[in-house]
Amino acid sequence: MDQQAFLRRASRELGMPYRQLAAELGVSERTIEKWSLKSASADHRAMPLMAIRLILRMLDDRKRELIACGDRAAAEAIDGLGAQIDPARRTACMRTFDALQRASRR
């Protein structure tokens, strides 16, 4: 998943417009705009790992809220988003999925 798609989906899952996401991250709106440009754009900038991890942490908090409300499908969508952007999360998700599959067969 590219950075542009990640920002778009994270913004939607968090229910935050880019302006609010920028404030939460402590960056300017222009920075978010540059991160959300296509990579072919001359103004495109790569998101620092710290920003990606902070967004993932915000998504984890949102996922916990959704689980508490019983919205498993939305929580799984957030889990999938995190797995697409972070290889370590993908591995953890696959281990969890595998364990759940084995447990359901018992």
MOPAC internal coordinates of N, CA, C and O (Angstrom, degrees):
PM7 1SCF
backbone

  N    0.0000 0     0.00 0     0.00 0    0    0    0
  C    1.4468 1     0.00 0     0.00 0    1    0    0
  C    1.5233 1   107.85 1     0.00 0    2    1    0
  O    1.2310 1   120.95 1   -46.04 1    3    2    1
  N    1.3056 1   115.79 1   133.96 1    3    2    1
  C    1.4641 1   118.30 1   179.78 1    5    3    2
  C    1.5289 1   110.56 1   -82.02 1    6    5    3
  O    1.2310 1   121.45 1   -14.19 1    7    6    5
  N    1.2952 1   114.83 1   165.81 1    7    6    5
  C    1.4589 1   122.99 1  -176.74 1    9    7    6
  C    1.5258 1   111.76 1   -60.07 1   10    9    7
  O    1.2310 1   120.58 1   139.74 1   11   10    9
  N    1.3197 1   116.50 1   -40.26 1   11   10    9
  C    1.4609 1   121.46 1  -179.10 1   13   11   10
  C    1.5354 1   110.27 1   -60.90 1   14   13   11
  O    1.2310 1   120.39 1   132.34 1   15   14   13
  N    1.3209 1   116.85 1   -47.66 1   15   14   13
  C    1.4689 1   121.22 1   179.75 1   17   15   14
  C    1.5278 1   110.88 1   -65.79 1   18   17   15
  O    1.2310 1   120.37 1   140.77 1   19   18   17
  N    1.3300 1   116.91 1   -39.23 1   19   18   17
  C    1.4607 1   120.77 1   178.43 1   21   19   18
  C    1.5209 1   110.87 1   -60.11 1   22   21   19
  O    1.2310 1   120.20 1   132.22 1   23   22   21
  N    1.3198 1   117.23 1   -47.78 1   23   22   21
  C    1.4675 1   120.23 1   179.96 1   25   23   22
  C    1.5257 1   111.56 1   -62.51 1   26   25   23
  O    1.2310 1   120.68 1   137.72 1   27   26   25
  N    1.3176 1   116.30 1   -42.28 1   27   26   25
  C    1.4644 1   120.84 1  -179.71 1   29   27   26
  C    1.5310 1   110.51 1   -61.40 1   30   29   27
  O    1.2310 1   120.79 1   131.71 1   31   30   29
  N    1.3388 1   116.10 1   -48.29 1   31   30   29
  C    1.4729 1   119.89 1  -178.63 1   33   31   30
  C    1.5186 1   111.74 1   -69.39 1   34   33   31
  O    1.2310 1   120.00 1   140.42 1   35   34   33
  N    1.3285 1   117.61 1   -39.58 1   35   34   33
  C    1.4659 1   120.38 1   178.88 1   37   35   34
  C    1.5227 1   110.09 1   -62.98 1   38   37   35
  O    1.2310 1   120.47 1   136.85 1   39   38   37
  N    1.3067 1   116.71 1   -43.15 1   39   38   37
  C    1.4624 1   121.48 1   177.84 1   41   39   38
  C    1.5291 1   110.35 1   -58.82 1   42   41   39
  O    1.2310 1   120.79 1   136.03 1   43   42   41
  N    1.3196 1   116.10 1   -43.97 1   43   42   41
  C    1.4684 1   120.56 1  -179.41 1   45   43   42
  C    1.5307 1   110.94 1   -67.71 1   46   45   43
  O    1.2310 1   119.79 1   133.74 1   47   46   45
  N    1.3321 1   118.00 1   -46.26 1   47   46   45
  C    1.4613 1   121.29 1  -178.60 1   49   47   46
  C    1.5324 1   111.99 1   -64.48 1   50   49   47
  O    1.2310 1   120.67 1   145.04 1   51   50   49
  N    1.3259 1   116.33 1   -34.96 1   51   50   49
  C    1.4629 1   120.69 1   179.59 1   53   51   50
  C    1.5313 1   111.92 1   -81.64 1   54   53   51
  O    1.2310 1   120.71 1   165.71 1   55   54   53
  N    1.3232 1   116.24 1   -14.29 1   55   54   53
  C    1.4624 1   119.82 1  -177.10 1   57   55   54
  C    1.5204 1   112.41 1    69.32 1   58   57   55
  O    1.2310 1   121.27 1  -146.86 1   59   58   57
  N    1.3354 1   115.18 1    33.14 1   59   58   57
  C    1.4689 1   120.54 1  -178.00 1   61   59   58
  C    1.5184 1   110.34 1  -122.50 1   62   61   59
  O    1.2310 1   120.34 1   -49.26 1   63   62   61
  N    1.3289 1   116.95 1   130.74 1   63   62   61
  C    1.4665 1   117.77 1   170.07 1   65   63   62
  C    1.5292 1   108.96 1   -70.24 1   66   65   63
  O    1.2310 1   120.67 1   -15.80 1   67   66   65
  N    1.3199 1   116.32 1   164.20 1   67   66   65
  C    1.4675 1   120.42 1  -178.77 1   69   67   66
  C    1.5272 1   111.98 1   -54.77 1   70   69   67
  O    1.2310 1   120.04 1   144.03 1   71   70   69
  N    1.3211 1   117.54 1   -35.97 1   71   70   69
  C    1.4612 1   121.71 1  -179.43 1   73   71   70
  C    1.5290 1   109.94 1   -59.12 1   74   73   71
  O    1.2310 1   120.41 1   133.82 1   75   74   73
  N    1.3256 1   116.82 1   -46.18 1   75   74   73
  C    1.4614 1   121.26 1  -179.51 1   77   75   74
  C    1.5287 1   111.00 1   -71.64 1   78   77   75
  O    1.2310 1   120.30 1   141.88 1   79   78   77
  N    1.3218 1   117.04 1   -38.12 1   79   78   77
  C    1.4622 1   120.76 1   177.25 1   81   79   78
  C    1.5296 1   110.35 1   -60.99 1   82   81   79
  O    1.2310 1   120.61 1   138.42 1   83   82   81
  N    1.3274 1   116.44 1   -41.58 1   83   82   81
  C    1.4676 1   120.96 1   177.80 1   85   83   82
  C    1.5297 1   110.57 1   -60.30 1   86   85   83
  O    1.2310 1   120.56 1   136.67 1   87   86   85
  N    1.3270 1   116.54 1   -43.33 1   87   86   85
  C    1.4642 1   120.27 1   179.75 1   89   87   86
  C    1.5309 1   110.80 1   -63.95 1   90   89   87
  O    1.2310 1   120.24 1   138.21 1   91   90   89
  N    1.3319 1   117.15 1   -41.79 1   91   90   89
  C    1.4709 1   121.15 1   178.82 1   93   91   90
  C    1.5277 1   112.04 1   -63.68 1   94   93   91
  O    1.2310 1   120.81 1   144.39 1   95   94   93
  N    1.3326 1   116.06 1   -35.61 1   95   94   93
  C    1.4619 1   121.01 1  -179.61 1   97   95   94
  C    1.5213 1   112.66 1   -83.25 1   98   97   95
  O    1.2310 1   120.53 1   165.50 1   99   98   97
  N    1.3315 1   116.59 1   -14.50 1   99   98   97
  C    1.4564 1   120.37 1  -178.72 1  101   99   98
  C    1.5165 1   113.36 1    77.02 1  102  101   99
  O    1.2310 1   120.88 1  -149.82 1  103  102  101
  N    1.3344 1   115.93 1    30.18 1  103  102  101
  C    1.4631 1   121.07 1   177.65 1  105  103  102
  C    1.5229 1   108.84 1  -123.24 1  106  105  103
  O    1.2310 1   121.01 1   -12.01 1  107  106  105
  N    1.3173 1   115.67 1   167.99 1  107  106  105
  C    1.4621 1   119.46 1   179.50 1  109  107  106
  C    1.5264 1   110.76 1   -78.10 1  110  109  107
  O    1.2310 1   121.07 1   -20.70 1  111  110  109
  N    1.3142 1   115.56 1   159.30 1  111  110  109
  C    1.4670 1   119.90 1   175.79 1  113  111  110
  C    1.5218 1   110.22 1   -60.29 1  114  113  111
  O    1.2310 1   120.24 1   144.62 1  115  114  113
  N    1.3138 1   117.15 1   -35.38 1  115  114  113
  C    1.4703 1   121.28 1   179.61 1  117  115  114
  C    1.5306 1   110.67 1   -63.00 1  118  117  115
  O    1.2310 1   120.39 1   143.64 1  119  118  117
  N    1.3238 1   116.86 1   -36.36 1  119  118  117
  C    1.4618 1   120.07 1   177.82 1  121  119  118
  C    1.5172 1   110.24 1   -62.74 1  122  121  119
  O    1.2310 1   120.33 1   133.84 1  123  122  121
  N    1.3256 1   116.97 1   -46.16 1  123  122  121
  C    1.4759 1   120.78 1   177.70 1  125  123  122
  C    1.5247 1   109.64 1   -60.69 1  126  125  123
  O    1.2310 1   120.38 1   138.55 1  127  126  125
  N    1.3203 1   116.87 1   -41.45 1  127  126  125
  C    1.4731 1   120.20 1   178.99 1  129  127  126
  C    1.5283 1   110.62 1   -60.35 1  130  129  127
  O    1.2310 1   120.08 1   137.47 1  131  130  129
  N    1.3328 1   117.46 1   -42.53 1  131  130  129
  C    1.4712 1   120.66 1   179.38 1  133  131  130
  C    1.5218 1   111.51 1   -67.07 1  134  133  131
  O    1.2310 1   120.47 1   142.79 1  135  134  133
  N    1.3318 1   116.71 1   -37.21 1  135  134  133
  C    1.4564 1   120.01 1   177.15 1  137  135  134
  C    1.5260 1   111.55 1   -66.48 1  138  137  135
  O    1.2310 1   120.78 1   149.78 1  139  138  137
  N    1.3241 1   116.11 1   -30.22 1  139  138  137
  C    1.4732 1   119.76 1  -174.66 1  141  139  138
  C    1.5315 1   113.30 1   -90.84 1  142  141  139
  O    1.2310 1   120.27 1  -178.88 1  143  142  141
  N    1.3179 1   117.09 1     1.12 1  143  142  141
  C    1.4680 1   119.80 1   177.03 1  145  143  142
  C    1.5266 1   110.57 1   -76.54 1  146  145  143
  O    1.2310 1   120.99 1   -23.83 1  147  146  145
  N    1.3117 1   115.71 1   156.17 1  147  146  145
  C    1.4668 1   120.11 1   175.13 1  149  147  146
  C    1.5282 1   108.50 1   -62.01 1  150  149  147
  O    1.2310 1   121.05 1   -31.41 1  151  150  149
  N    1.3145 1   115.60 1   148.59 1  151  150  149
  C    1.4687 1   119.49 1  -176.11 1  153  151  150
  C    1.5271 1   112.52 1   -64.22 1  154  153  151
  O    1.2310 1   119.86 1   159.88 1  155  154  153
  N    1.3270 1   117.86 1   -20.12 1  155  154  153
  C    1.4652 1   120.78 1   179.02 1  157  155  154
  C    1.5299 1   111.98 1   -77.35 1  158  157  155
  O    1.2310 1   120.14 1   165.88 1  159  158  157
  N    1.3191 1   117.34 1   -14.12 1  159  158  157
  C    1.4623 1   121.47 1  -178.34 1  161  159  158
  C    1.5300 1   110.63 1   -70.74 1  162  161  159
  O    1.2310 1   120.95 1   -36.51 1  163  162  161
  N    1.3138 1   115.80 1   143.49 1  163  162  161
  C    1.4688 1   120.75 1   179.14 1  165  163  162
  C    1.5335 1   111.75 1   -67.03 1  166  165  163
  O    1.2310 1   119.83 1   153.92 1  167  166  165
  N    1.3462 1   117.92 1   -26.08 1  167  166  165
  C    1.4590 1   121.72 1  -179.37 1  169  167  166
  C    1.5310 1   113.63 1   -91.14 1  170  169  167
  O    1.2310 1   120.20 1   175.92 1  171  170  169
  N    1.3226 1   117.22 1    -4.08 1  171  170  169
  C    1.4671 1   121.04 1  -179.25 1  173  171  170
  C    1.5306 1   110.42 1   -60.34 1  174  173  171
  O    1.2310 1   121.27 1   -41.50 1  175  174  173
  N    1.3228 1   115.17 1   138.50 1  175  174  173
  C    1.4601 1   121.17 1   175.32 1  177  175  174
  C    1.5216 1   108.18 1  -130.52 1  178  177  175
  O    1.2310 1   120.70 1   -38.22 1  179  178  177
  N    1.3167 1   116.26 1   141.78 1  179  178  177
  C    1.4625 1   120.82 1   176.88 1  181  179  178
  C    1.5194 1   109.48 1   -75.03 1  182  181  179
  O    1.2310 1   120.98 1   -40.29 1  183  182  181
  N    1.3062 1   115.73 1   139.71 1  183  182  181
  C    1.4533 1   121.11 1   177.68 1  185  183  182
  C    1.5184 1   109.11 1   -74.36 1  186  185  183
  O    1.2310 1   119.89 1   -45.39 1  187  186  185
  N    1.3186 1   117.82 1   134.61 1  187  186  185
  C    1.4685 1   118.80 1   176.36 1  189  187  186
  C    1.5267 1   110.10 1   -68.95 1  190  189  187
  O    1.2310 1   121.06 1   -28.55 1  191  190  189
  N    1.3049 1   115.57 1   151.45 1  191  190  189
  C    1.4630 1   121.72 1  -179.03 1  193  191  190
  C    1.5249 1   111.23 1   -55.60 1  194  193  191
  O    1.2310 1   120.38 1   143.66 1  195  194  193
  N    1.3166 1   116.88 1   -36.34 1  195  194  193
  C    1.4578 1   120.84 1   179.82 1  197  195  194
  C    1.5334 1   111.23 1   -60.29 1  198  197  195
  O    1.2310 1   120.02 1   139.58 1  199  198  197
  N    1.3249 1   117.57 1   -40.42 1  199  198  197
  C    1.4654 1   121.15 1   178.91 1  201  199  198
  C    1.5282 1   110.71 1   -67.69 1  202  201  199
  O    1.2310 1   120.65 1   138.60 1  203  202  201
  N    1.3235 1   116.35 1   -41.40 1  203  202  201
  C    1.4698 1   120.32 1   178.10 1  205  203  202
  C    1.5239 1   109.82 1   -60.50 1  206  205  203
  O    1.2310 1   120.55 1   133.62 1  207  206  205
  N    1.3153 1   116.56 1   -46.38 1  207  206  205
  C    1.4760 1   120.18 1  -178.82 1  209  207  206
  C    1.5221 1   112.19 1   -66.12 1  210  209  207
  O    1.2310 1   119.90 1   145.20 1  211  210  209
  N    1.3279 1   117.81 1   -34.80 1  211  210  209
  C    1.4562 1   120.12 1   177.46 1  213  211  210
  C    1.5265 1   110.28 1   -67.52 1  214  213  211
  O    1.2310 1   120.26 1   138.05 1  215  214  213
  N    1.3222 1   117.11 1   -41.95 1  215  214  213
  C    1.4685 1   120.11 1   176.85 1  217  215  214
  C    1.5290 1   109.74 1   -62.92 1  218  217  215
  O    1.2310 1   119.94 1   138.22 1  219  218  217
  N    1.3216 1   117.73 1   -41.78 1  219  218  217
  C    1.4634 1   120.56 1   177.66 1  221  219  218
  C    1.5289 1   111.15 1   -61.67 1  222  221  219
  O    1.2310 1   120.28 1   141.46 1  223  222  221
  N    1.3185 1   117.08 1   -38.54 1  223  222  221
  C    1.4666 1   120.01 1   177.32 1  225  223  222
  C    1.5309 1   110.57 1   -65.67 1  226  225  223
  O    1.2310 1   120.30 1   139.53 1  227  226  225
  N    1.3194 1   117.03 1   -40.47 1  227  226  225
  C    1.4706 1   120.67 1   176.77 1  229  227  226
  C    1.5327 1   110.09 1   -62.48 1  230  229  227
  O    1.2310 1   120.87 1   140.09 1  231  230  229
  N    1.3300 1   115.95 1   -39.91 1  231  230  229
  C    1.4604 1   120.15 1   177.49 1  233  231  230
  C    1.5294 1   110.97 1   -65.64 1  234  233  231
  O    1.2310 1   120.17 1   141.65 1  235  234  233
  N    1.3218 1   117.28 1   -38.35 1  235  234  233
  C    1.4688 1   120.44 1   176.63 1  237  235  234
  C    1.5288 1   111.08 1   -61.49 1  238  237  235
  O    1.2310 1   120.51 1   138.61 1  239  238  237
  N    1.3302 1   116.63 1   -41.39 1  239  238  237
  C    1.4665 1   120.66 1   177.58 1  241  239  238
  C    1.5278 1   110.13 1   -62.33 1  242  241  239
  O    1.2310 1   120.67 1   136.58 1  243  242  241
  N    1.3158 1   116.32 1   -43.42 1  243  242  241
  C    1.4733 1   120.91 1   178.79 1  245  243  242
  C    1.5277 1   110.17 1   -63.77 1  246  245  243
  O    1.2310 1   120.46 1   140.12 1  247  246  245
  N    1.3294 1   116.73 1   -39.88 1  247  246  245
  C    1.4649 1   121.22 1   178.92 1  249  247  246
  C    1.5260 1   110.53 1   -60.73 1  250  249  247
  O    1.2310 1   120.20 1   137.07 1  251  250  249
  N    1.3293 1   117.21 1   -42.93 1  251  250  249
  C    1.4700 1   120.36 1   178.11 1  253  251  250
  C    1.5258 1   111.08 1   -61.78 1  254  253  251
  O    1.2310 1   120.26 1   140.47 1  255  254  253
  N    1.3262 1   117.12 1   -39.53 1  255  254  253
  C    1.4709 1   120.72 1   177.33 1  257  255  254
  C    1.5309 1   110.44 1   -61.78 1  258  257  255
  O    1.2310 1   121.06 1   136.28 1  259  258  257
  N    1.3268 1   115.57 1   -43.72 1  259  258  257
  C    1.4605 1   119.99 1  -178.86 1  261  259  258
  C    1.5267 1   111.80 1   -65.94 1  262  261  259
  O    1.2310 1   120.39 1   140.78 1  263  262  261
  N    1.3138 1   116.86 1   -39.22 1  263  262  261
  C    1.4631 1   120.60 1   177.85 1  265  263  262
  C    1.5245 1   109.88 1   -64.43 1  266  265  263
  O    1.2310 1   120.70 1   138.23 1  267  266  265
  N    1.3294 1   116.26 1   -41.77 1  267  266  265
  C    1.4650 1   120.30 1   178.82 1  269  267  266
  C    1.5300 1   111.61 1   -62.00 1  270  269  267
  O    1.2310 1   120.71 1   148.63 1  271  270  269
  N    1.3363 1   116.25 1   -31.37 1  271  270  269
  C    1.4702 1   121.14 1   178.65 1  273  271  270
  C    1.5251 1   111.84 1   -85.78 1  274  273  271
  O    1.2310 1   120.48 1   174.79 1  275  274  273
  N    1.3247 1   116.68 1    -5.21 1  275  274  273
  C    1.4584 1   120.42 1   179.32 1  277  275  274
  C    1.5150 1   114.99 1    84.76 1  278  277  275
  O    1.2310 1   120.09 1  -166.35 1  279  278  277
  N    1.3288 1   117.44 1    13.65 1  279  278  277
  C    1.4690 1   121.25 1  -179.64 1  281  279  278
  C    1.5269 1   109.63 1   -93.32 1  282  281  279
  O    1.2310 1   121.41 1  -101.97 1  283  282  281
  N    1.3160 1   114.91 1    78.03 1  283  282  281
  C    1.4652 1   120.72 1  -175.50 1  285  283  282
  C    1.5288 1   112.47 1   -66.17 1  286  285  283
  O    1.2310 1   120.01 1   141.19 1  287  286  285
  N    1.3236 1   117.59 1   -38.81 1  287  286  285
  C    1.4678 1   120.82 1  -178.20 1  289  287  286
  C    1.5286 1   111.24 1   -61.32 1  290  289  287
  O    1.2310 1   120.44 1   135.51 1  291  290  289
  N    1.3300 1   116.76 1   -44.49 1  291  290  289
  C    1.4650 1   120.16 1   179.37 1  293  291  290
  C    1.5218 1   110.82 1   -67.19 1  294  293  291
  O    1.2310 1   120.20 1   143.35 1  295  294  293
  N    1.3356 1   117.23 1   -36.65 1  295  294  293
  C    1.4649 1   121.04 1   177.86 1  297  295  294
  C    1.5252 1   110.24 1   -65.23 1  298  297  295
  O    1.2310 1   120.47 1   140.47 1  299  298  297
  N    1.3218 1   116.70 1   -39.53 1  299  298  297
  C    1.4641 1   120.16 1   178.50 1  301  299  298
  C    1.5293 1   111.41 1   -67.42 1  302  301  299
  O    1.2310 1   120.36 1   145.78 1  303  302  301
  N    1.3354 1   116.92 1   -34.22 1  303  302  301
  C    1.4651 1   120.16 1   177.15 1  305  303  302
  C    1.5302 1   110.14 1   -63.43 1  306  305  303
  O    1.2310 1   120.50 1   139.04 1  307  306  305
  N    1.3051 1   116.66 1   -40.96 1  307  306  305
  C    1.4699 1   120.66 1   177.59 1  309  307  306
  C    1.5210 1   110.09 1   -65.97 1  310  309  307
  O    1.2310 1   120.36 1   139.74 1  311  310  309
  N    1.3296 1   116.92 1   -40.26 1  311  310  309
  C    1.4677 1   120.97 1   177.12 1  313  311  310
  C    1.5288 1   110.15 1   -60.19 1  314  313  311
  O    1.2310 1   120.65 1   137.34 1  315  314  313
  N    1.3146 1   116.36 1   -42.66 1  315  314  313
  C    1.4606 1   120.84 1   178.93 1  317  315  314
  C    1.5183 1   112.34 1   -63.32 1  318  317  315
  O    1.2310 1   120.90 1   140.79 1  319  318  317
  N    1.3191 1   115.89 1   -39.21 1  319  318  317
  C    1.4645 1   120.25 1   178.37 1  321  319  318
  C    1.5227 1   110.44 1   -62.99 1  322  321  319
  O    1.2310 1   120.39 1   134.69 1  323  322  321
  N    1.3236 1   116.85 1   -45.31 1  323  322  321
  C    1.4615 1   120.48 1   178.41 1  325  323  322
  C    1.5192 1   111.97 1   -62.68 1  326  325  323
  O    1.2310 1   120.77 1   142.15 1  327  326  325
  N    1.3262 1   116.14 1   -37.85 1  327  326  325
  C    1.4687 1   120.47 1  -179.49 1  329  327  326
  C    1.5216 1   111.30 1   -68.01 1  330  329  327
  O    1.2310 1   119.96 1   149.79 1  331  330  329
  N    1.3180 1   117.68 1   -30.21 1  331  330  329
  C    1.4616 1   120.52 1  -179.55 1  333  331  330
  C    1.5197 1   112.34 1   -73.69 1  334  333  331
  O    1.2310 1   120.31 1   153.28 1  335  334  333
  N    1.3181 1   117.01 1   -26.72 1  335  334  333
  C    1.4658 1   119.63 1  -174.99 1  337  335  334
  C    1.5338 1   112.17 1   -98.54 1  338  337  335
  O    1.2310 1   120.10 1   156.54 1  339  338  337
  N    1.3411 1   117.41 1   -23.46 1  339  338  337
  C    1.4629 1   120.94 1  -174.95 1  341  339  338
  C    1.5335 1   110.20 1  -126.04 1  342  341  339
  O    1.2310 1   119.93 1   -67.49 1  343  342  341
  N    1.3308 1   117.74 1   112.51 1  343  342  341
  C    1.4676 1   120.54 1  -177.98 1  345  343  342
  C    1.5339 1   113.92 1   -57.51 1  346  345  343
  O    1.2310 1   119.75 1   145.43 1  347  346  345
  N    1.3202 1   118.09 1   -34.57 1  347  346  345
  C    1.4651 1   120.55 1   179.08 1  349  347  346
  C    1.5235 1   110.28 1   -65.58 1  350  349  347
  O    1.2310 1   120.33 1   141.53 1  351  350  349
  N    1.3224 1   116.97 1   -38.47 1  351  350  349
  C    1.4688 1   120.65 1   177.31 1  353  351  350
  C    1.5201 1   110.81 1   -67.20 1  354  353  351
  O    1.2310 1   120.99 1   142.81 1  355  354  353
  N    1.3208 1   115.71 1   -37.19 1  355  354  353
  C    1.4703 1   119.69 1   179.02 1  357  355  354
  C    1.5202 1   109.50 1   -60.74 1  358  357  355
  O    1.2310 1   120.47 1   134.98 1  359  358  357
  N    1.3173 1   116.70 1   -45.02 1  359  358  357
  C    1.4621 1   121.12 1   179.06 1  361  359  358
  C    1.5297 1   110.91 1   -62.35 1  362  361  359
  O    1.2310 1   120.45 1   135.66 1  363  362  361
  N    1.3181 1   116.74 1   -44.34 1  363  362  361
  C    1.4683 1   120.36 1   179.38 1  365  363  362
  C    1.5269 1   111.08 1   -63.80 1  366  365  363
  O    1.2310 1   120.43 1   138.95 1  367  366  365
  N    1.3325 1   116.78 1   -41.05 1  367  366  365
  C    1.4654 1   120.38 1   178.79 1  369  367  366
  C    1.5242 1   111.10 1   -63.13 1  370  369  367
  O    1.2310 1   120.78 1   139.33 1  371  370  369
  N    1.3196 1   116.11 1   -40.67 1  371  370  369
  C    1.4596 1   119.77 1   179.98 1  373  371  370
  C    1.5280 1   110.84 1   -66.50 1  374  373  371
  O    1.2310 1   120.06 1   141.53 1  375  374  373
  N    1.3274 1   117.49 1   -38.47 1  375  374  373
  C    1.4691 1   120.48 1   176.70 1  377  375  374
  C    1.5266 1   110.76 1   -63.13 1  378  377  375
  O    1.2310 1   120.82 1   135.70 1  379  378  377
  N    1.3342 1   116.03 1   -44.30 1  379  378  377
  C    1.4639 1   120.63 1   179.07 1  381  379  378
  C    1.5199 1   110.49 1   -63.02 1  382  381  379
  O    1.2310 1   120.57 1   133.95 1  383  382  381
  N    1.3259 1   116.51 1   -46.05 1  383  382  381
  C    1.4602 1   120.99 1   179.44 1  385  383  382
  C    1.5212 1   110.23 1   -60.12 1  386  385  383
  O    1.2310 1   120.26 1   135.58 1  387  386  385
  N    1.3166 1   117.10 1   -44.42 1  387  386  385
  C    1.4563 1   121.57 1   179.96 1  389  387  386
  C    1.5311 1   110.82 1   -62.14 1  390  389  387
  O    1.2310 1   120.54 1   136.25 1  391  390  389
  N    1.3212 1   116.57 1   -43.75 1  391  390  389
  C    1.4667 1   120.53 1   179.06 1  393  391  390
  C    1.5236 1   110.81 1   -63.42 1  394  393  391
  O    1.2310 1   120.09 1   139.14 1  395  394  393
  N    1.3192 1   117.43 1   -40.86 1  395  394  393
  C    1.4579 1   120.80 1   178.27 1  397  395  394
  C    1.5247 1   111.40 1   -64.80 1  398  397  395
  O    1.2310 1   120.99 1   140.01 1  399  398  397
  N    1.3246 1   115.72 1   -39.99 1  399  398  397
  C    1.4744 1   119.69 1   178.87 1  401  399  398
  C    1.5288 1   110.06 1   -63.72 1  402  401  399
  O    1.2310 1   120.17 1   135.79 1  403  402  401
  N    1.3363 1   117.28 1   -44.21 1  403  402  401
  C    1.4563 1   120.30 1   179.95 1  405  403  402
  C    1.5161 1   111.22 1   -65.10 1  406  405  403
  O    1.2310 1   120.25 1   140.90 1  407  406  405
  N    1.3333 1   117.12 1   -39.10 1  407  406  405
  C    1.4511 1   120.72 1   179.88 1  409  407  406
  C    1.5330 1   111.51 1   -67.25 1  410  409  407
  O    1.2310 1   120.18 1   145.17 1  411  410  409
  N    1.3135 1   117.26 1   -34.83 1  411  410  409
  C    1.4741 1   120.05 1  -179.31 1  413  411  410
  C    1.5295 1   111.92 1   -71.81 1  414  413  411
  O    1.2310 1   120.31 1   157.99 1  415  414  413
  N    1.3211 1   117.01 1   -22.01 1  415  414  413
  C    1.4785 1   120.83 1   179.37 1  417  415  414
  C    1.5223 1   112.36 1   -80.11 1  418  417  415
  O    1.2310 1   120.53 1   162.94 1  419  418  417
  N    1.3141 1   116.58 1   -17.06 1  419  418  417
  C    1.4863 1   120.93 1  -177.11 1  421  419  418
  C    1.4836 1   111.44 1   -74.76 1  422  421  419
  O    1.2310 1   120.10 1   180.00 1  423  422  421

